[in-house]
Amino acid sequence: MDHKWLEDFVMLARERSFSRAAQLRHVTQPQFSRRIRALELWAGAELVNRSGVPLSLTPAGEELLPAARRAVDSLSDTRARIRQSSQGLEWVTLATGRTLSRTAVPQWLEQARRQVGEVRLRIVTGSIHEGATLLEQGGADFLLTFTHPRLPLLLDEQLFEGVTIGTDELVAVSSPRADRKPLHALPGTARKPVPMLGYAPTLALSQILQDGLTRAGKDLHLRTVTESDFAESLHAQALQGVGVAWLPRALVEDDMRSGRLVAADRAGGGIGFEIRLYRPRKARSELAHRIWQASATR
């Protein structure tokens, strides 16, 4: 039996909704339903009455629920103790995105070390949903992520809390011409659209960018020539003169200061977003709690 099935079942018992529980577990509803069905096959009985709204548990489900909760809590606590005692070293695990691991994590870690002392940090990179799932399942002490109205983070506010540790903005940049003007200048024209280096649609930065461009209402003429789920690859291509890219200012500020990149939009202005740190309201270690306090006092 996969322990995730028990975590799914506990979530379903709390939410009384397959769709809501699936969202909170960061899986599709069909995938979530299959996992609950797999648990029922393991138990040898139906655990959920699916006909009513909201759904309810069967007598077998009510009997299993307390044991499932104990098992989930026990596994999480045991894993935390093992990780803290392993080789006598105490590690903290941070789930984040690849771009933030380069732009935001060093400053956050420096501040934590100034106030807390030595911190041994494991960094696990992935999507926002992957990071949230890791945090929920006890595989990470913290989640560091972009936040924006277009990016709802489906963490239970009763179990998790967040704090803003910084802000950034997406800025349109291009390699320069010899006269220091942008090689690829916005807004472009219908006959000559600007080559664009874009984010994969599933990436958080893609959603932030699209919302920002829509709200700005600018009449841009763009032609996507590259699409990537890795901001650093777009950064490299912008430096090579392939096209215009909207990149986090923290990623390109050195290049703009040195002139390797220039603003592609004469009107200027960026698309702002926050950077937030999340943790379980019940800290998994004393060190994690002290790091949280250091992060919250900026």
Number of C-alpha atoms within 10 A of each C-alpha: 9 9 12 15 19 21 20 22 24 20 19 24 20 10 16 19 17 22 17 15 23 20 17 21 25 20 16 13 16 12 11 22 17 12 18 23 17 15 22 18 12 10 14 10 14 17 24 22 14 15 8 9 9 11 16 18 18 15 14 15 20 14 12 17 18 11 13 19 15 11 15 18 14 12 14 15 14 12 14 20 14 12 16 17 12 11 8 9 10 18 19 19 20 25 28 26 25 18 19 19 17 13 16 21 18 12 13 17 17 14 17 19 15 11 13 16 12 11 18 13 12 13 18 18 18 15 17 23 18 19 24 27 21 21 22 23 15 19 18 24 24 29 27 27 25 22 21 18 10 13 13 8 17 15 22 11 10 8 11 16 15 18 16 17 17 15 16 19 18 22 25 25 30 31 28 22 13 8 7 12 16 21 22 27 22 24 18 16 12 11 7 11 17 22 21 23 25 24 24 16 13 11 16 21 26 17 17 21 23 15 15 18 14 10 10 12 8 11 12 14 16 19 17 14 13 17 15 16 18 16 23 16 13 24 23 11 17 24 20 14 17 19 27 35 27 27 27 25 21 17 19 21 16 12 16 16 10 9 13 18 28 27 25 24 18 12 9 9 13 20 21 17 20 16 17 18 24 21 25 23 13 10 15 20 16 9 17 21 17 15 22 21 14 18 18 13 9 9
